[in-house]
Amino acid sequence: MSETTAPEPGASDYEIYKEGFHDRLSRYWPEPREQLHAGGWQRTHQMLHDIHHLTAIHGCGHIKQALDLCCGEGATAVHVAAKEGWEVTGVEIVPTATKVARARAKAYGHVVRVRIVPHGPDGAVQLRLSYTAVEDLVRFAAASIHYMPLPSNSYDLVYGQDPDGLANEYRIHAFKEILRVLRPGGLFYFWHHWIPGPGWPAELLGEYLADPVTGSPRLSFEHYVEDLQASGLQLLSATDCSALAASHMGAMARRMRAEAGLGPTDPLPDKWLDRGLQYAERGGTMGIAAVAMKPKQ
């Protein structure tokens, strides 16, 4: 009798997020190609502001090592490394995207930092300059977030900007991986704009999940919260991101209609977006924005 090997958790993602995925996604994307998440650079800047605030109020300590989930072509990881001086690891399932990310880091060049230090007894100061190649601060791994080739207890921060790997019904394995790689007291920050938000009526959610266009098992705000807590992560906050979703999805729809010469009530050529907007209007909320941490020991 031959033995059957169980599939890797989240293995179905390899069929969804294949080469060319980012090309297709960017066609109608309202934000720049390097920011393939809702809100673009503005939301990235808000994320960094939030992270500094959250680490202060929750006593998470100094951030030196950060992990970018589903990092795409690496623009946020490179920006964060250059701006904050953190060492950033990006995990992305599409191999070509990690190659683009590495090239982006190399092309960024060097960051120059100035430090003022006391010099002598008379109150004089001295400027000290340091030069860092951004490519030395970032690295990228072509892997699924459900099984990351990264050391345990090694990251101060994990963040995700619309990390689509979490849409997989086995996301609890991804959450457990995040728990594993975070150091005790480390912070987890993410948002995912396009999933059903909190409080959808059970009948409507069931209709969404069974829909051949939108449907995917266990895909809702409540399922994310349930799996995150079951993983061992400590949930600090969770809310919807309906305004962000409405702005982003609406902008995509307008771009599609303009290119195709469609009227405001004509069906969109992208059935998933068309159906998703209909469900969003009926459900009233969309998405999840959550903050969690690895319990301190």
Secondary structure, 3 states (H helix, E strand, C coil): CCCCCCCCCCCCHHHHCCCCHHHHHHCCCCCCCCCCCCCHHHHHHHHHHHHHHHHHHCCCCCCCEEEEECCCCCHHHHHHHHHHCCEEEEEECCHHHHHHHHHHHHHHCEEEEEEEEECCCCCCEEEEEEEEEHHHCEEEEECCCCCCCCCCCCEEEEEEECCHHHHCCCHHHHHHHHHHHEEEEEEEEEEEEEEECCCCCHHHHHHHHHCCCCCCCCCCHHHHHHHHHHCCCEEEEEECCHHHHHHHHHHHHHHHHHHHCCCCCCCCCCHHHHHHHHHHHHHCCEEEEEEEECCCC
